[in-house]
Amino acid sequence: MPLIPSIFGRIRVSIQSITRGGAKELGLKDETGVRVTDIEPGSPASSAGIQRSDVIEEVNRKPVKDTQGFLRAMEGAKDGNVLLLVHRRSGNLFVVITAK
């Protein structure tokens, strides 16, 4: 799966689509979502508590299937707050990020 290597846009994270092996490693039931691979220090995502290996499953209540879906959802998000559904090994949580 392609890695989006640069820090992405307003929330300042790098992401990667979930592979079958990655889903198994993270305890996911399928390959839906994007895995956070890097966070810019001091960024909106960092301030909101996003961590490496978090899996973003929704942006503003819209499901994210892969990196392209994440990019489309973020393009459709207006300036201001972005609501993410994030999966961690400890469970799911909603994170609000004030995007710049």
Jmol script that loads the backbone (N, CA, C; Angstrom):
load data "model"
ATOM      1  N   MET A   1       0.843  -1.177   0.000  1.00  0.00           N
ATOM      2  CA  MET A   1       0.000   0.000   0.000  1.00  0.00           C
ATOM      3  C   MET A   1       0.891   1.243   0.000  1.00  0.00           C
ATOM      4  N   PRO A   2       0.437   2.303  -0.690  1.00  0.00           N
ATOM      5  CA  PRO A   2       1.289   3.490  -0.774  1.00  0.00           C
ATOM      6  C   PRO A   2       1.378   4.220   0.559  1.00  0.00           C
ATOM      7  N   LEU A   3       2.558   4.728   0.805  1.00  0.00           N
ATOM      8  CA  LEU A   3       2.791   5.565   1.978  1.00  0.00           C
ATOM      9  C   LEU A   3       2.688   7.006   1.531  1.00  0.00           C
ATOM     10  N   ILE A   4       1.961   7.811   2.270  1.00  0.00           N
ATOM     11  CA  ILE A   4       1.926   9.249   2.001  1.00  0.00           C
ATOM     12  C   ILE A   4       3.053   9.812   2.867  1.00  0.00           C
ATOM     13  N   PRO A   5       4.268  10.002   2.279  1.00  0.00           N
ATOM     14  CA  PRO A   5       5.444  10.267   3.083  1.00  0.00           C
ATOM     15  C   PRO A   5       5.507  11.659   3.694  1.00  0.00           C
ATOM     16  N   SER A   6       4.924  12.636   3.061  1.00  0.00           N
ATOM     17  CA  SER A   6       5.038  13.978   3.609  1.00  0.00           C
ATOM     18  C   SER A   6       3.998  14.185   4.694  1.00  0.00           C
ATOM     19  N   ILE A   7       4.293  15.106   5.572  1.00  0.00           N
ATOM     20  CA  ILE A   7       3.342  15.444   6.635  1.00  0.00           C
ATOM     21  C   ILE A   7       2.135  16.078   5.959  1.00  0.00           C
ATOM     22  N   PHE A   8       0.944  15.525   6.232  1.00  0.00           N
ATOM     23  CA  PHE A   8      -0.242  15.921   5.491  1.00  0.00           C
ATOM     24  C   PHE A   8      -0.922  17.162   6.057  1.00  0.00           C
ATOM     25  N   GLY A   9      -1.096  18.125   5.193  1.00  0.00           N
ATOM     26  CA  GLY A   9      -1.995  19.256   5.351  1.00  0.00           C
ATOM     27  C   GLY A   9      -2.154  19.860   6.723  1.00  0.00           C
ATOM     28  N   ARG A  10      -3.389  20.160   7.028  1.00  0.00           N
ATOM     29  CA  ARG A  10      -3.708  20.979   8.189  1.00  0.00           C
ATOM     30  C   ARG A  10      -3.513  20.289   9.523  1.00  0.00           C
ATOM     31  N   ILE A  11      -3.593  18.976   9.581  1.00  0.00           N
ATOM     32  CA  ILE A  11      -3.420  18.324  10.885  1.00  0.00           C
ATOM     33  C   ILE A  11      -2.001  17.812  11.087  1.00  0.00           C
ATOM     34  N   ARG A  12      -1.208  17.771  10.017  1.00  0.00           N
ATOM     35  CA  ARG A  12       0.225  17.503  10.061  1.00  0.00           C
ATOM     36  C   ARG A  12       0.587  16.087  10.500  1.00  0.00           C
ATOM     37  N   VAL A  13       0.058  15.096   9.763  1.00  0.00           N
ATOM     38  CA  VAL A  13       0.409  13.694   9.984  1.00  0.00           C
ATOM     39  C   VAL A  13       0.810  13.042   8.670  1.00  0.00           C
ATOM     40  N   SER A  14       1.599  11.986   8.755  1.00  0.00           N
ATOM     41  CA  SER A  14       1.852  11.108   7.619  1.00  0.00           C
ATOM     42  C   SER A  14       1.006   9.868   7.831  1.00  0.00           C
ATOM     43  N   ILE A  15       0.476   9.327   6.730  1.00  0.00           N
ATOM     44  CA  ILE A  15      -0.427   8.180   6.823  1.00  0.00           C
ATOM     45  C   ILE A  15      -0.050   7.105   5.815  1.00  0.00           C
ATOM     46  N   GLN A  16      -0.585   5.917   6.052  1.00  0.00           N
ATOM     47  CA  GLN A  16      -0.390   4.781   5.151  1.00  0.00           C
ATOM     48  C   GLN A  16      -1.660   3.941   5.175  1.00  0.00           C
ATOM     49  N   SER A  17      -2.042   3.417   4.008  1.00  0.00           N
ATOM     50  CA  SER A  17      -3.176   2.495   3.978  1.00  0.00           C
ATOM     51  C   SER A  17      -2.841   1.263   4.801  1.00  0.00           C
ATOM     52  N   ILE A  18      -3.866   0.598   5.295  1.00  0.00           N
ATOM     53  CA  ILE A  18      -3.693  -0.599   6.117  1.00  0.00           C
ATOM     54  C   ILE A  18      -3.552  -1.816   5.204  1.00  0.00           C
ATOM     55  N   THR A  19      -2.519  -2.599   5.433  1.00  0.00           N
ATOM     56  CA  THR A  19      -2.328  -3.850   4.695  1.00  0.00           C
ATOM     57  C   THR A  19      -2.946  -4.992   5.503  1.00  0.00           C
ATOM     58  N   ARG A  20      -3.079  -6.138   4.881  1.00  0.00           N
ATOM     59  CA  ARG A  20      -3.610  -7.311   5.594  1.00  0.00           C
ATOM     60  C   ARG A  20      -2.735  -7.623   6.812  1.00  0.00           C
ATOM     61  N   GLY A  21      -1.415  -7.609   6.615  1.00  0.00           N
ATOM     62  CA  GLY A  21      -0.501  -7.865   7.728  1.00  0.00           C
ATOM     63  C   GLY A  21      -0.586  -6.789   8.802  1.00  0.00           C
ATOM     64  N   GLY A  22      -0.732  -5.534   8.362  1.00  0.00           N
ATOM     65  CA  GLY A  22      -0.864  -4.434   9.314  1.00  0.00           C
ATOM     66  C   GLY A  22      -2.133  -4.543  10.126  1.00  0.00           C
ATOM     67  N   ALA A  23      -3.216  -4.961   9.485  1.00  0.00           N
ATOM     68  CA  ALA A  23      -4.484  -5.134  10.192  1.00  0.00           C
ATOM     69  C   ALA A  23      -4.337  -6.208  11.266  1.00  0.00           C
ATOM     70  N   LYS A  24      -3.682  -7.295  10.914  1.00  0.00           N
ATOM     71  CA  LYS A  24      -3.479  -8.380  11.889  1.00  0.00           C
ATOM     72  C   LYS A  24      -2.617  -7.895  13.048  1.00  0.00           C
ATOM     73  N   GLU A  25      -1.540  -7.191  12.727  1.00  0.00           N
ATOM     74  CA  GLU A  25      -0.625  -6.668  13.752  1.00  0.00           C
ATOM     75  C   GLU A  25      -1.340  -5.723  14.718  1.00  0.00           C
ATOM     76  N   LEU A  26      -2.262  -4.922  14.195  1.00  0.00           N
ATOM     77  CA  LEU A  26      -2.966  -3.933  15.009  1.00  0.00           C
ATOM     78  C   LEU A  26      -4.242  -4.482  15.646  1.00  0.00           C
ATOM     79  N   GLY A  27      -4.575  -5.734  15.353  1.00  0.00           N
ATOM     80  CA  GLY A  27      -5.778  -6.332  15.927  1.00  0.00           C
ATOM     81  C   GLY A  27      -7.060  -5.844  15.292  1.00  0.00           C
ATOM     82  N   LEU A  28      -6.986  -5.458  14.008  1.00  0.00           N
ATOM     83  CA  LEU A  28      -8.158  -4.967  13.281  1.00  0.00           C
ATOM     84  C   LEU A  28      -8.850  -6.108  12.562  1.00  0.00           C
ATOM     85  N   LYS A  29     -10.153  -5.972  12.335  1.00  0.00           N
ATOM     86  CA  LYS A  29     -10.880  -7.037  11.646  1.00  0.00           C
ATOM     87  C   LYS A  29     -10.708  -6.990  10.133  1.00  0.00           C
ATOM     88  N   ASP A  30     -10.307  -5.821   9.590  1.00  0.00           N
ATOM     89  CA  ASP A  30     -10.074  -5.705   8.147  1.00  0.00           C
ATOM     90  C   ASP A  30      -9.075  -4.581   7.870  1.00  0.00           C
ATOM     91  N   GLU A  31      -8.880  -4.273   6.598  1.00  0.00           N
ATOM     92  CA  GLU A  31      -7.877  -3.289   6.183  1.00  0.00           C
ATOM     93  C   GLU A  31      -8.451  -1.886   6.019  1.00  0.00           C
ATOM     94  N   THR A  32      -9.566  -1.592   6.648  1.00  0.00           N
ATOM     95  CA  THR A  32     -10.209  -0.291   6.506  1.00  0.00           C
ATOM     96  C   THR A  32      -9.529   0.751   7.391  1.00  0.00           C
ATOM     97  N   GLY A  33      -9.305   1.938   6.828  1.00  0.00           N
ATOM     98  CA  GLY A  33      -8.712   3.044   7.579  1.00  0.00           C
ATOM     99  C   GLY A  33      -7.306   3.350   7.107  1.00  0.00           C
ATOM    100  N   VAL A  34      -6.681   4.313   7.777  1.00  0.00           N
ATOM    101  CA  VAL A  34      -5.288   4.666   7.492  1.00  0.00           C
ATOM    102  C   VAL A  34      -4.503   4.671   8.795  1.00  0.00           C
ATOM    103  N   ARG A  35      -3.273   4.224   8.686  1.00  0.00           N
ATOM    104  CA  ARG A  35      -2.379   4.152   9.855  1.00  0.00           C
ATOM    105  C   ARG A  35      -1.528   5.412   9.900  1.00  0.00           C
ATOM    106  N   VAL A  36      -1.438   6.023  11.071  1.00  0.00           N
ATOM    107  CA  VAL A  36      -0.579   7.199  11.254  1.00  0.00           C
ATOM    108  C   VAL A  36       0.850   6.708  11.389  1.00  0.00           C
ATOM    109  N   THR A  37       1.729   7.205  10.508  1.00  0.00           N
ATOM    110  CA  THR A  37       3.127   6.780  10.520  1.00  0.00           C
ATOM    111  C   THR A  37       4.052   7.833  11.109  1.00  0.00           C
ATOM    112  N   ASP A  38       3.610   9.086  11.146  1.00  0.00           N
ATOM    113  CA  ASP A  38       4.436  10.149  11.711  1.00  0.00           C
ATOM    114  C   ASP A  38       3.548  11.334  12.059  1.00  0.00           C
ATOM    115  N   ILE A  39       3.956  12.090  13.065  1.00  0.00           N
ATOM    116  CA  ILE A  39       3.227  13.284  13.513  1.00  0.00           C
ATOM    117  C   ILE A  39       4.248  14.397  13.682  1.00  0.00           C
ATOM    118  N   GLU A  40       3.946  15.543  13.134  1.00  0.00           N
ATOM    119  CA  GLU A  40       4.848  16.684  13.307  1.00  0.00           C
ATOM    120  C   GLU A  40       4.760  17.180  14.752  1.00  0.00           C
ATOM    121  N   PRO A  41       5.897  17.292  15.439  1.00  0.00           N
ATOM    122  CA  PRO A  41       5.872  17.789  16.814  1.00  0.00           C
ATOM    123  C   PRO A  41       5.242  19.192  16.880  1.00  0.00           C
ATOM    124  N   GLY A  42       4.403  19.402  17.882  1.00  0.00           N
ATOM    125  CA  GLY A  42       3.755  20.704  18.065  1.00  0.00           C
ATOM    126  C   GLY A  42       2.598  20.958  17.122  1.00  0.00           C
ATOM    127  N   SER A  43       2.248  19.979  16.293  1.00  0.00           N
ATOM    128  CA  SER A  43       1.178  20.129  15.305  1.00  0.00           C
ATOM    129  C   SER A  43      -0.190  19.978  15.960  1.00  0.00           C
ATOM    130  N   PRO A  44      -1.264  20.333  15.229  1.00  0.00           N
ATOM    131  CA  PRO A  44      -2.608  20.100  15.763  1.00  0.00           C
ATOM    132  C   PRO A  44      -2.850  18.631  16.142  1.00  0.00           C
ATOM    133  N   ALA A  45      -2.360  17.686  15.328  1.00  0.00           N
ATOM    134  CA  ALA A  45      -2.546  16.265  15.632  1.00  0.00           C
ATOM    135  C   ALA A  45      -1.793  15.878  16.898  1.00  0.00           C
ATOM    136  N   SER A  46      -0.575  16.367  17.045  1.00  0.00           N
ATOM    137  CA  SER A  46       0.218  16.093  18.230  1.00  0.00           C
ATOM    138  C   SER A  46      -0.453  16.666  19.471  1.00  0.00           C
ATOM    139  N   SER A  47      -0.932  17.889  19.377  1.00  0.00           N
ATOM    140  CA  SER A  47      -1.609  18.529  20.510  1.00  0.00           C
ATOM    141  C   SER A  47      -2.882  17.789  20.908  1.00  0.00           C
ATOM    142  N   ALA A  48      -3.533  17.147  19.936  1.00  0.00           N
ATOM    143  CA  ALA A  48      -4.770  16.410  20.209  1.00  0.00           C
ATOM    144  C   ALA A  48      -4.507  14.996  20.726  1.00  0.00           C
ATOM    145  N   GLY A  49      -3.238  14.574  20.744  1.00  0.00           N
ATOM    146  CA  GLY A  49      -2.905  13.268  21.285  1.00  0.00           C
ATOM    147  C   GLY A  49      -2.819  12.144  20.269  1.00  0.00           C
ATOM    148  N   ILE A  50      -2.831  12.465  18.977  1.00  0.00           N
ATOM    149  CA  ILE A  50      -2.670  11.429  17.955  1.00  0.00           C
ATOM    150  C   ILE A  50      -1.282  10.815  18.110  1.00  0.00           C
ATOM    151  N   GLN A  51      -1.200   9.482  17.972  1.00  0.00           N
ATOM    152  CA  GLN A  51       0.048   8.755  18.153  1.00  0.00           C
ATOM    153  C   GLN A  51       0.364   7.917  16.926  1.00  0.00           C
ATOM    154  N   ARG A  52       1.651   7.587  16.757  1.00  0.00           N
ATOM    155  CA  ARG A  52       2.047   6.657  15.691  1.00  0.00           C
ATOM    156  C   ARG A  52       1.299   5.354  15.877  1.00  0.00           C
ATOM    157  N   SER A  53       0.911   4.753  14.785  1.00  0.00           N
ATOM    158  CA  SER A  53       0.160   3.498  14.711  1.00  0.00           C
ATOM    159  C   SER A  53      -1.307   3.650  15.068  1.00  0.00           C
ATOM    160  N   ASP A  54      -1.773   4.866  15.406  1.00  0.00           N
ATOM    161  CA  ASP A  54      -3.217   5.071  15.496  1.00  0.00           C
ATOM    162  C   ASP A  54      -3.806   4.807  14.118  1.00  0.00           C
ATOM    163  N   VAL A  55      -5.024   4.301  14.087  1.00  0.00           N
ATOM    164  CA  VAL A  55      -5.714   4.055  12.830  1.00  0.00           C
ATOM    165  C   VAL A  55      -6.905   5.008  12.759  1.00  0.00           C
ATOM    166  N   ILE A  56      -6.918   5.847  11.743  1.00  0.00           N
ATOM    167  CA  ILE A  56      -8.024   6.784  11.536  1.00  0.00           C
ATOM    168  C   ILE A  56      -9.062   6.076  10.685  1.00  0.00           C
ATOM    169  N   GLU A  57     -10.255   5.906  11.248  1.00  0.00           N
ATOM    170  CA  GLU A  57     -11.326   5.178  10.566  1.00  0.00           C
ATOM    171  C   GLU A  57     -12.394   6.101   9.997  1.00  0.00           C
ATOM    172  N   GLU A  58     -12.526   7.314  10.535  1.00  0.00           N
ATOM    173  CA  GLU A  58     -13.524   8.283  10.051  1.00  0.00           C
ATOM    174  C   GLU A  58     -12.951   9.686  10.148  1.00  0.00           C
ATOM    175  N   VAL A  59     -13.377  10.535   9.219  1.00  0.00           N
ATOM    176  CA  VAL A  59     -13.118  11.970   9.279  1.00  0.00           C
ATOM    177  C   VAL A  59     -14.472  12.656   9.207  1.00  0.00           C
ATOM    178  N   ASN A  60     -14.812  13.401  10.242  1.00  0.00           N
ATOM    179  CA  ASN A  60     -16.111  14.086  10.310  1.00  0.00           C
ATOM    180  C   ASN A  60     -17.268  13.148  10.002  1.00  0.00           C
ATOM    181  N   ARG A  61     -17.217  11.975  10.631  1.00  0.00           N
ATOM    182  CA  ARG A  61     -18.263  10.936  10.531  1.00  0.00           C
ATOM    183  C   ARG A  61     -18.368  10.289   9.150  1.00  0.00           C
ATOM    184  N   LYS A  62     -17.361  10.503   8.295  1.00  0.00           N
ATOM    185  CA  LYS A  62     -17.328   9.853   6.983  1.00  0.00           C
ATOM    186  C   LYS A  62     -16.282   8.746   7.033  1.00  0.00           C
ATOM    187  N   PRO A  63     -16.681   7.507   6.718  1.00  0.00           N
ATOM    188  CA  PRO A  63     -15.719   6.396   6.759  1.00  0.00           C
ATOM    189  C   PRO A  63     -14.536   6.631   5.827  1.00  0.00           C
ATOM    190  N   VAL A  64     -13.366   6.204   6.278  1.00  0.00           N
ATOM    191  CA  VAL A  64     -12.134   6.305   5.502  1.00  0.00           C
ATOM    192  C   VAL A  64     -11.676   4.887   5.202  1.00  0.00           C
ATOM    193  N   LYS A  65     -11.634   4.544   3.916  1.00  0.00           N
ATOM    194  CA  LYS A  65     -11.238   3.186   3.514  1.00  0.00           C
ATOM    195  C   LYS A  65      -9.721   3.062   3.356  1.00  0.00           C
ATOM    196  N   ASP A  66      -9.100   4.131   2.815  1.00  0.00           N
ATOM    197  CA  ASP A  66      -7.673   4.074   2.495  1.00  0.00           C
ATOM    198  C   ASP A  66      -7.121   5.499   2.432  1.00  0.00           C
ATOM    199  N   THR A  67      -5.862   5.635   1.978  1.00  0.00           N
ATOM    200  CA  THR A  67      -5.246   6.969   1.945  1.00  0.00           C
ATOM    201  C   THR A  67      -6.014   7.931   1.047  1.00  0.00           C
ATOM    202  N   GLN A  68      -6.477   7.457  -0.098  1.00  0.00           N
ATOM    203  CA  GLN A  68      -7.214   8.343  -0.994  1.00  0.00           C
ATOM    204  C   GLN A  68      -8.523   8.809  -0.351  1.00  0.00           C
ATOM    205  N   GLY A  69      -9.184   7.908   0.363  1.00  0.00           N
ATOM    206  CA  GLY A  69     -10.407   8.277   1.065  1.00  0.00           C
ATOM    207  C   GLY A  69     -10.141   9.298   2.159  1.00  0.00           C
ATOM    208  N   PHE A  70      -9.010   9.142   2.855  1.00  0.00           N
ATOM    209  CA  PHE A  70      -8.629  10.108   3.884  1.00  0.00           C
ATOM    210  C   PHE A  70      -8.382  11.475   3.257  1.00  0.00           C
ATOM    211  N   LEU A  71      -7.633  11.499   2.166  1.00  0.00           N
ATOM    212  CA  LEU A  71      -7.325  12.770   1.498  1.00  0.00           C
ATOM    213  C   LEU A  71      -8.599  13.455   1.012  1.00  0.00           C
ATOM    214  N   ARG A  72      -9.514  12.688   0.432  1.00  0.00           N
ATOM    215  CA  ARG A  72     -10.793  13.271  -0.024  1.00  0.00           C
ATOM    216  C   ARG A  72     -11.592  13.824   1.158  1.00  0.00           C
ATOM    217  N   ALA A  73     -11.651  13.069   2.247  1.00  0.00           N
ATOM    218  CA  ALA A  73     -12.414  13.517   3.417  1.00  0.00           C
ATOM    219  C   ALA A  73     -11.805  14.780   4.008  1.00  0.00           C
ATOM    220  N   MET A  74     -10.478  14.855   4.053  1.00  0.00           N
ATOM    221  CA  MET A  74      -9.829  16.050   4.597  1.00  0.00           C
ATOM    222  C   MET A  74     -10.016  17.245   3.672  1.00  0.00           C
ATOM    223  N   GLU A  75     -10.022  17.018   2.364  1.00  0.00           N
ATOM    224  CA  GLU A  75     -10.266  18.117   1.425  1.00  0.00           C
ATOM    225  C   GLU A  75     -11.666  18.671   1.620  1.00  0.00           C
ATOM    226  N   GLY A  76     -12.619  17.811   1.971  1.00  0.00           N
ATOM    227  CA  GLY A  76     -13.995  18.243   2.174  1.00  0.00           C
ATOM    228  C   GLY A  76     -14.242  18.867   3.534  1.00  0.00           C
ATOM    229  N   ALA A  77     -13.278  18.729   4.448  1.00  0.00           N
ATOM    230  CA  ALA A  77     -13.438  19.302   5.791  1.00  0.00           C
ATOM    231  C   ALA A  77     -13.147  20.797   5.747  1.00  0.00           C
ATOM    232  N   LYS A  78     -13.992  21.548   6.380  1.00  0.00           N
ATOM    233  CA  LYS A  78     -13.798  22.991   6.419  1.00  0.00           C
ATOM    234  C   LYS A  78     -12.740  23.338   7.454  1.00  0.00           C
ATOM    235  N   ASP A  79     -12.212  24.571   7.346  1.00  0.00           N
ATOM    236  CA  ASP A  79     -11.264  25.044   8.357  1.00  0.00           C
ATOM    237  C   ASP A  79     -11.910  24.992   9.727  1.00  0.00           C
ATOM    238  N   GLY A  80     -11.109  24.751  10.716  1.00  0.00           N
ATOM    239  CA  GLY A  80     -11.624  24.658  12.077  1.00  0.00           C
ATOM    240  C   GLY A  80     -11.465  23.248  12.595  1.00  0.00           C
ATOM    241  N   ASN A  81     -12.432  22.765  13.333  1.00  0.00           N
ATOM    242  CA  ASN A  81     -12.329  21.462  13.970  1.00  0.00           C
ATOM    243  C   ASN A  81     -12.554  20.316  12.994  1.00  0.00           C
ATOM    244  N   VAL A  82     -11.768  19.262  13.156  1.00  0.00           N
ATOM    245  CA  VAL A  82     -11.910  18.024  12.395  1.00  0.00           C
ATOM    246  C   VAL A  82     -12.102  16.918  13.430  1.00  0.00           C
ATOM    247  N   LEU A  83     -13.170  16.140  13.270  1.00  0.00           N
ATOM    248  CA  LEU A  83     -13.464  15.035  14.183  1.00  0.00           C
ATOM    249  C   LEU A  83     -12.971  13.739  13.567  1.00  0.00           C
ATOM    250  N   LEU A  84     -12.099  13.029  14.285  1.00  0.00           N
ATOM    251  CA  LEU A  84     -11.559  11.763  13.802  1.00  0.00           C
ATOM    252  C   LEU A  84     -12.008  10.636  14.712  1.00  0.00           C
ATOM    253  N   LEU A  85     -12.402   9.508  14.120  1.00  0.00           N
ATOM    254  CA  LEU A  85     -12.596   8.276  14.879  1.00  0.00           C
ATOM    255  C   LEU A  85     -11.290   7.512  14.772  1.00  0.00           C
ATOM    256  N   VAL A  86     -10.657   7.278  15.917  1.00  0.00           N
ATOM    257  CA  VAL A  86      -9.331   6.684  15.951  1.00  0.00           C
ATOM    258  C   VAL A  86      -9.396   5.346  16.681  1.00  0.00           C
ATOM    259  N   HIS A  87      -8.759   4.338  16.105  1.00  0.00           N
ATOM    260  CA  HIS A  87      -8.656   3.025  16.744  1.00  0.00           C
ATOM    261  C   HIS A  87      -7.262   2.894  17.340  1.00  0.00           C
ATOM    262  N   ARG A  88      -7.223   2.490  18.594  1.00  0.00           N
ATOM    263  CA  ARG A  88      -5.965   2.135  19.260  1.00  0.00           C
ATOM    264  C   ARG A  88      -6.139   0.745  19.828  1.00  0.00           C
ATOM    265  N   ARG A  89      -5.055   0.140  20.191  1.00  0.00           N
ATOM    266  CA  ARG A  89      -5.144  -1.193  20.792  1.00  0.00           C
ATOM    267  C   ARG A  89      -6.062  -1.209  21.996  1.00  0.00           C
ATOM    268  N   SER A  90      -6.136  -0.084  22.709  1.00  0.00           N
ATOM    269  CA  SER A  90      -6.985  -0.011  23.901  1.00  0.00           C
ATOM    270  C   SER A  90      -8.454   0.238  23.563  1.00  0.00           C
ATOM    271  N   GLY A  91      -8.785   0.484  22.295  1.00  0.00           N
ATOM    272  CA  GLY A  91     -10.167   0.707  21.888  1.00  0.00           C
ATOM    273  C   GLY A  91     -10.299   1.923  20.990  1.00  0.00           C
ATOM    274  N   ASN A  92     -11.541   2.241  20.648  1.00  0.00           N
ATOM    275  CA  ASN A  92     -11.812   3.374  19.771  1.00  0.00           C
ATOM    276  C   ASN A  92     -12.048   4.637  20.582  1.00  0.00           C
ATOM    277  N   LEU A  93     -11.700   5.773  20.000  1.00  0.00           N
ATOM    278  CA  LEU A  93     -11.982   7.047  20.625  1.00  0.00           C
ATOM    279  C   LEU A  93     -12.177   8.099  19.552  1.00  0.00           C
ATOM    280  N   PHE A  94     -12.915   9.132  19.908  1.00  0.00           N
ATOM    281  CA  PHE A  94     -13.079  10.276  19.025  1.00  0.00           C
ATOM    282  C   PHE A  94     -12.073  11.330  19.433  1.00  0.00           C
ATOM    283  N   VAL A  95     -11.441  11.967  18.456  1.00  0.00           N
ATOM    284  CA  VAL A  95     -10.453  13.016  18.694  1.00  0.00           C
ATOM    285  C   VAL A  95     -10.867  14.219  17.870  1.00  0.00           C
ATOM    286  N   VAL A  96     -10.926  15.380  18.513  1.00  0.00           N
ATOM    287  CA  VAL A  96     -11.209  16.626  17.795  1.00  0.00           C
ATOM    288  C   VAL A  96      -9.890  17.361  17.632  1.00  0.00           C
ATOM    289  N   ILE A  97      -9.586  17.718  16.388  1.00  0.00           N
ATOM    290  CA  ILE A  97      -8.366  18.450  16.086  1.00  0.00           C
ATOM    291  C   ILE A  97      -8.773  19.802  15.513  1.00  0.00           C
ATOM    292  N   THR A  98      -8.181  20.862  16.020  1.00  0.00           N
ATOM    293  CA  THR A  98      -8.399  22.179  15.436  1.00  0.00           C
ATOM    294  C   THR A  98      -7.373  22.335  14.333  1.00  0.00           C
ATOM    295  N   ALA A  99      -7.831  22.192  13.106  1.00  0.00           N
ATOM    296  CA  ALA A  99      -6.949  22.231  11.931  1.00  0.00           C
ATOM    297  C   ALA A  99      -6.585  23.664  11.608  1.00  0.00           C
ATOM    298  N   LYS A 100      -5.364  23.849  11.160  1.00  0.00           N
ATOM    299  CA  LYS A 100      -4.880  25.194  10.806  1.00  0.00           C
ATOM    300  C   LYS A 100      -4.843  25.356   9.313  1.00  0.00           C
TER     301      LYS A 100
END
end "model"
wireframe off; spacefill off
backbone 0.3
color backbone group
